[in-house]
């Protein structure tokens, strides 16, 4: 016997849309770490022997640098 709540849970699980009230986008810049902050965190992780976290920080730095370069090339 199927449960009456099952379709509602399945529809929620399949939803890929999330609504967040973040306010003005400019206010997020204060919360976002700079590339220098990420590089310092990477060095700290490496010194602590946490190579997984260091690699994650390196990937974030690379992504930011590539995005900045693409924006500069488009201008």
Steps between C-alpha positions, in 0.01 A plus 500: 500500500659830391537771758311825441804710601740333255423716192554822694837384630610384157403834345698686768802276450496560126478876534819667388387852578589667824380845596716708728442854615856627494430869470710723276784316329746766609462396861640155415841645410572556870442129571703368206866429579757667279743303285772591750286361784455175306872477428583551870245233594661264247844550651359447849331177387821378338699571817238309698537206261144530366569456129134449415404840640807659341397363162148638546637848575731476198205412278306801628793732434544361149129541427505862617812583298354343186172689547689827545710430191191418293335822617812699411520336158134576432543869586 
